[in-house]
């Protein structure tokens, strides 16, 4: 039967093995947050550009007389 000291040693070995994995997960989370922020910025930019162009097209359509 395992003794308390054996269990403590097993736990330490497992924790040492998981340490690099935890570090990698933290890095992935940080990268994921940055990518989400970048995507949101890009989306906001193109949304505003689209709305701006849409207004210009509507204005031109109105002036030319081809309003739907």
N, CA, C and O atoms as a MOPAC input file, in Angstrom:
PM7 MOZYME 1SCF
protein

 N      0.84700 1    -1.17600 1     0.00000 1
 C      0.00000 1     0.00000 1     0.00000 1
 C      0.89300 1     1.23900 1     0.00000 1
 O      1.96500 1     1.24800 1     0.60600 1
 N      0.43900 1     2.27300 1    -0.68300 1
 C      1.21300 1     3.50900 1    -0.74200 1
 C      1.10900 1     4.26500 1     0.57500 1
 O      0.06500 1     4.30500 1     1.22600 1
 N      2.22400 1     4.85100 1     0.92900 1
 C      2.22800 1     5.65600 1     2.14500 1
 C      2.08500 1     7.12000 1     1.77400 1
 O      2.17000 1     7.48700 1     0.60200 1
 N      1.87100 1     7.93200 1     2.75600 1
 C      1.64500 1     9.36100 1     2.53800 1
 C      2.81700 1     9.99900 1     1.79500 1
 O      2.61400 1    10.82100 1     0.90100 1
 N      4.03800 1     9.62500 1     2.16100 1
 C      5.23200 1    10.17400 1     1.50600 1
 C      5.24200 1     9.79500 1     0.02600 1
 O      5.60600 1    10.61400 1    -0.81800 1
 N      4.84700 1     8.56500 1    -0.29700 1
 C      4.78000 1     8.13700 1    -1.69200 1
 C      3.78900 1     9.00500 1    -2.48200 1
 O      4.08200 1     9.43600 1    -3.59700 1
 N      2.64100 1     9.24700 1    -1.90200 1
 C      1.62600 1    10.06600 1    -2.55900 1
 C      2.11000 1    11.49300 1    -2.77900 1
 O      1.84300 1    12.09300 1    -3.82100 1
 N      2.81600 1    12.02900 1    -1.80200 1
 C      3.37600 1    13.38200 1    -1.92900 1
 C      4.37900 1    13.42800 1    -3.07100 1
 O      4.37900 1    14.37300 1    -3.85900 1
 N      5.23400 1    12.41500 1    -3.16600 1
 C      6.23000 1    12.38000 1    -4.23800 1
 C      5.56200 1    12.23400 1    -5.61100 1
 O      5.97900 1    12.86800 1    -6.58000 1
 N      4.54000 1    11.40900 1    -5.68400 1
 C      3.81300 1    11.24900 1    -6.95100 1
 C      3.17700 1    12.57700 1    -7.35500 1
 O      3.22900 1    12.96600 1    -8.52200 1
 N      2.58300 1    13.26400 1    -6.40000 1
 C      1.95900 1    14.55300 1    -6.68200 1
 C      2.98900 1    15.55800 1    -7.20400 1
 O      2.71000 1    16.30000 1    -8.14500 1
 N      4.17100 1    15.58100 1    -6.59800 1
 C      5.21900 1    16.50400 1    -7.03600 1
 C      5.65900 1    16.19700 1    -8.46200 1
 O      5.87800 1    17.11000 1    -9.25800 1
 N      5.78800 1    14.91500 1    -8.78400 1
 C      6.19700 1    14.52300 1   -10.13400 1
 C      5.14200 1    14.95400 1   -11.15700 1
 O      5.47500 1    15.47300 1   -12.22300 1
 N      3.89000 1    14.73600 1   -10.82800 1
 C      2.80200 1    15.12200 1   -11.73100 1
 C      2.77600 1    16.63400 1   -11.90400 1
 O      2.62800 1    17.11600 1   -13.02700 1
 N      2.91500 1    17.38900 1   -10.82800 1
 C      2.90800 1    18.85600 1   -10.91300 1
 C      4.07000 1    19.36800 1   -11.74700 1
 O      3.90800 1    20.31800 1   -12.51300 1
 N      5.25000 1    18.74700 1   -11.60900 1
 C      6.39800 1    19.15800 1   -12.41900 1
 C      6.13800 1    18.88400 1   -13.89900 1
 O      6.53200 1    19.66600 1   -14.76400 1
 N      5.47700 1    17.77600 1   -14.17500 1
 C      5.15000 1    17.44500 1   -15.56200 1
 C      4.11900 1    18.38800 1   -16.15300 1
 O      4.14300 1    18.66300 1   -17.35200 1
 N      3.21900 1    18.88200 1   -15.32600 1
 C      2.16300 1    19.77600 1   -15.80800 1
 C      2.60700 1    21.23100 1   -15.92000 1
 O      1.96200 1    22.02400 1   -16.60700 1
 N      3.69200 1    21.58300 1   -15.25800 1
 C      4.14600 1    22.97600 1   -15.24900 1
 C      4.34500 1    23.54600 1   -16.65500 1
 O      3.85900 1    24.64300 1   -16.92800 1
 N      5.04400 1    22.84100 1   -17.56600 1
 C      5.18900 1    23.39600 1   -18.92900 1
 C      3.84900 1    23.53500 1   -19.65000 1
 O      3.64400 1    24.48300 1   -20.40800 1
 N      2.95300 1    22.60300 1   -19.41700 1
 C      1.63800 1    22.66700 1   -20.03900 1
 C      0.86200 1    23.88800 1   -19.56200 1
 O      0.21300 1    24.56600 1   -20.36000 1
 N      0.92600 1    24.16600 1   -18.27600 1
 C      0.23700 1    25.34100 1   -17.73200 1
 C      0.80200 1    26.62400 1   -18.32500 1
 O      0.06200 1    27.55800 1   -18.63400 1
 N      2.12100 1    26.65700 1   -18.48100 1
 C      2.77200 1    27.83100 1   -19.06700 1
 C      2.31600 1    28.02200 1   -20.51400 1
 O      2.03400 1    29.14000 1   -20.94300 1
 N      2.25000 1    26.93400 1   -21.24700 1
 C      1.80300 1    26.99200 1   -22.63700 1
 C      0.36200 1    27.47800 1   -22.71500 1
 O      0.02600 1    28.28100 1   -23.58600 1
 N     -0.48200 1    27.00600 1   -21.82600 1
 C     -1.88100 1    27.43500 1   -21.81900 1
 C     -2.00800 1    28.92600 1   -21.54000 1
 O     -2.83100 1    29.60600 1   -22.15300 1
 N     -1.20200 1    29.43300 1   -20.62300 1
 C     -1.23000 1    30.87400 1   -20.34100 1
 C     -0.83400 1    31.66600 1   -21.57700 1
 O     -1.44800 1    32.68500 1   -21.89700 1
 N      0.19800 1    31.19200 1   -22.27100 1
 C      0.63600 1    31.88200 1   -23.49300 1
 C     -0.45100 1    31.85300 1   -24.56300 1
 O     -0.68600 1    32.84900 1   -25.24800 1
 N     -1.11300 1    30.70000 1   -24.70100 1
 C     -2.19400 1    30.58600 1   -25.67900 1
 C     -3.34900 1    31.51000 1   -25.33300 1
 O     -3.94100 1    32.12300 1   -26.22200 1
 N     -3.67300 1    31.61600 1   -24.06100 1
 C     -4.75200 1    32.51100 1   -23.64300 1
 C     -4.40600 1    33.96300 1   -23.95100 1
 O     -5.25100 1    34.72500 1   -24.42000 1
 N     -3.16300 1    34.33800 1   -23.68600 1
 C     -2.73500 1    35.71200 1   -23.97100 1
 C     -2.78600 1    35.98500 1   -25.47600 1
 O     -3.25000 1    37.04100 1   -25.90400 1
 N     -2.30600 1    35.02800 1   -26.27500 1
 C     -2.35100 1    35.18800 1   -27.73100 1
 C     -3.79200 1    35.27400 1   -28.23000 1
 O     -4.10900 1    36.06300 1   -29.12000 1
 N     -4.64400 1    34.46200 1   -27.65000 1
 C     -6.05100 1    34.46000 1   -28.03500 1
 C     -6.71000 1    35.80800 1   -27.73500 1
 O     -7.47100 1    36.32400 1   -28.55400 1
 N     -6.42200 1    36.37300 1   -26.57100 1
 C     -6.97900 1    37.69200 1   -26.22500 1
 C     -6.49200 1    38.75400 1   -27.20700 1
 O     -7.27300 1    39.59900 1   -27.64600 1
 N     -5.20500 1    38.71600 1   -27.55400 1
 C     -4.65800 1    39.69200 1   -28.49000 1
 C     -5.30600 1    39.54100 1   -29.86500 1
 O     -5.64400 1    40.53600 1   -30.50500 1
 N     -5.47800 1    38.31300 1   -30.31500 1
 C     -6.10000 1    38.08300 1   -31.61900 1
 C     -7.54300 1    38.57700 1   -31.62700 1
 O     -7.98800 1    39.17800 1   -32.60500 1
 N     -8.27900 1    38.32600 1   -30.54000 1
 C     -9.66200 1    38.81400 1   -30.46500 1
 C     -9.70000 1    40.33100 1   -30.53900 1
 O    -10.55200 1    40.90500 1   -31.21700 1
 N     -8.77500 1    40.97900 1   -29.84100 1
 C     -8.71500 1    42.43900 1   -29.84500 1
 C     -8.40200 1    42.95100 1   -31.25800 1
 O     -9.01500 1    43.90900 1   -31.72900 1
 N     -7.44700 1    42.30300 1   -31.92300 1
 C     -7.08900 1    42.69400 1   -33.28900 1
 C     -8.26300 1    42.50600 1   -34.24400 1
 O     -8.54100 1    43.37200 1   -35.07400 1
 N     -8.94600 1    41.37700 1   -34.12500 1
 C    -10.09200 1    41.10200 1   -34.99500 1
 C    -11.18700 1    42.13800 1   -34.77200 1
 O    -11.79500 1    42.62000 1   -35.72800 1
 N    -11.43600 1    42.47800 1   -33.52300 1
 C    -12.46200 1    43.48300 1   -33.23000 1
 C    -12.08400 1    44.83900 1   -33.81900 1
 O    -12.93900 1    45.55200 1   -34.34500 1
 N    -10.81000 1    45.19200 1   -33.73000 1
 C    -10.35500 1    46.46700 1   -34.29400 1
 C    -10.51600 1    46.48400 1   -35.81300 1
 O    -10.99200 1    47.46800 1   -36.37800 1
 N    -10.12400 1    45.41000 1   -36.46400 1
 C    -10.22700 1    45.32600 1   -37.92200 1
 C    -11.69400 1    45.37500 1   -38.35300 1
 O    -12.05200 1    46.07400 1   -39.30100 1
 N    -12.53100 1    44.62700 1   -37.64500 1
 C    -13.95600 1    44.60400 1   -37.97100 1
 C    -14.57000 1    45.99000 1   -37.80800 1
 O    -15.33700 1    46.43400 1   -38.66200 1
 N    -14.24100 1    46.66600 1   -36.73000 1
 C    -14.78000 1    48.01000 1   -36.50200 1
 C    -14.33900 1    48.96000 1   -37.61900 1
 O    -15.13000 1    49.77800 1   -38.08900 1
 N    -13.08200 1    48.85300 1   -38.04000 1
 C    -12.57500 1    49.71300 1   -39.10700 1
 C    -13.35600 1    49.48900 1   -40.39500 1
 O    -13.83000 1    50.44200 1   -41.01200 1
 N    -13.48800 1    48.22800 1   -40.80000 1
 C    -14.17200 1    47.95600 1   -42.06200 1
 C    -15.66700 1    48.23300 1   -41.98000 1
 O    -16.28100 1    48.60200 1   -42.98000 1
 N    -16.25100 1    48.06200 1   -40.81800 1
 C    -17.66000 1    48.43100 1   -40.65900 1
 C    -17.84500 1    49.92500 1   -40.88500 1
 O    -18.76000 1    50.34100 1   -41.59500 1
 N    -16.98500 1    50.72400 1   -40.28600 1
 C    -17.11800 1    52.17700 1   -40.45200 1
 C    -16.83500 1    52.57800 1   -41.89700 1
 O    -17.49100 1    53.47200 1   -42.43200 1
 N    -15.86300 1    51.92300 1   -42.53200 1
 C    -15.57000 1    52.21700 1   -43.93900 1
 C    -16.77000 1    51.86000 1   -44.81300 1
 O    -17.13100 1    52.61800 1   -45.71400 1
 N    -17.38100 1    50.71800 1   -44.55300 1
 C    -18.55200 1    50.29400 1   -45.32700 1
 C    -19.68700 1    51.30300 1   -45.17100 1
 O    -20.30500 1    51.70900 1   -46.15500 1
 N    -19.95700 1    51.70400 1   -43.93200 1
 C    -21.05100 1    52.65400 1   -43.70200 1
 C    -20.78300 1    53.97800 1   -44.40000 1
 O    -21.69200 1    54.59200 1   -44.95700 1
 N    -19.53100 1    54.41100 1   -44.36700 1
 C    -19.15400 1    55.65500 1   -45.03100 1
 C    -19.38000 1    55.54800 1   -46.54600 1
 O    -19.95800 1    56.44400 1   -47.16200 1
 N    -18.91900 1    54.44500 1   -47.12900 1
 C    -19.10100 1    54.25200 1   -48.56700 1
 C    -20.57800 1    54.09700 1   -48.93100 1
 O    -21.01900 1    54.58000 1   -49.97400 1
 N    -21.33400 1    53.42700 1   -48.07400 1
 C    -22.76100 1    53.23800 1   -48.32300 1
 C    -23.48100 1    54.59200 1   -48.38600 1
 O    -24.33600 1    54.81100 1   -49.24400 1
 N    -23.12200 1    55.49300 1   -47.47000 1
 C    -23.71900 1    56.83800 1   -47.47200 1
 C    -23.37800 1    57.57800 1   -48.76200 1
 O    -24.22700 1    58.25600 1   -49.34100 1
 N    -22.13400 1    57.44300 1   -49.20600 1
 C    -21.71500 1    58.12500 1   -50.42900 1
 C    -22.46700 1    57.58100 1   -51.63900 1
 O    -22.89500 1    58.34500 1   -52.50400 1
 N    -22.62900 1    56.25200 1   -51.69700 1
 C    -23.35100 1    55.64400 1   -52.81800 1
 C    -24.80200 1    56.09700 1   -52.80000 1
 O    -25.35300 1    56.45900 1   -53.84000 1
 N    -25.42400 1    56.08000 1   -51.62800 1
 C    -26.82300 1    56.52600 1   -51.53300 1
 C    -26.97000 1    57.97800 1   -51.97500 1
 O    -27.94100 1    58.33800 1   -52.64100 1
 N    -26.00500 1    58.80300 1   -51.60200 1
 C    -26.04200 1    60.20900 1   -52.00300 1
 C    -25.93200 1    60.34700 1   -53.52000 1
 O    -26.66000 1    61.12200 1   -54.14100 1
 N    -25.01400 1    59.58500 1   -54.10100 1
 C    -24.85800 1    59.62200 1   -55.55700 1
 C    -26.10800 1    59.09200 1   -56.25900 1
 O    -26.54300 1    59.66800 1   -57.25600 1
 N    -26.68400 1    58.01400 1   -55.75800 1
 C    -27.90100 1    57.46600 1   -56.34700 1
 C    -29.03500 1    58.48700 1   -56.30400 1
 O    -29.80900 1    58.61600 1   -57.25200 1
 N    -29.11600 1    59.19300 1   -55.21400 1
 C    -30.16200 1    60.21100 1   -55.06100 1
 C    -29.97000 1    61.33500 1   -56.08200 1
 O    -30.92900 1    61.79300 1   -56.70400 1
 N    -28.70400 1    61.77800 1   -56.24700 1
 C    -28.42700 1    62.86500 1   -57.17800 1
 C    -28.67700 1    62.45900 1   -58.62400 1
 O    -29.12700 1    63.26400 1   -59.44000 1
 N    -28.37800 1    61.19900 1   -58.93200 1
 C    -28.55300 1    60.71200 1   -60.30800 1
 C    -30.00900 1    60.33100 1   -60.55800 1
 O    -30.46800 1    60.30400 1   -61.70100 1
 N    -30.72500 1    60.04000 1   -59.48300 1
 C    -32.13900 1    59.69800 1   -59.61500 1
 C    -32.39500 1    58.21400 1   -59.77800 1
 O    -33.37600 1    57.82300 1   -60.41200 1
 N    -31.53800 1    57.38800 1   -59.22300 1
 C    -31.75200 1    55.92900 1   -59.33500 1
 C    -31.94700 1    55.32200 1   -57.94200 1
 O    -31.40100 1    54.26500 1   -57.62500 1
 N    -32.72100 1    56.00200 1   -57.14100 1
 C    -32.97200 1    55.52300 1   -55.77900 1
 C    -33.91800 1    54.35300 1   -55.83800 1
 O    -34.93000 1    54.40300 1   -56.53800 1
 N    -33.60500 1    53.30400 1   -55.11400 1
 C    -34.47500 1    52.12300 1   -55.04700 1
 C    -35.62500 1    52.35400 1   -54.10200 1
 O    -36.46100 1    51.47000 1   -53.91800 1

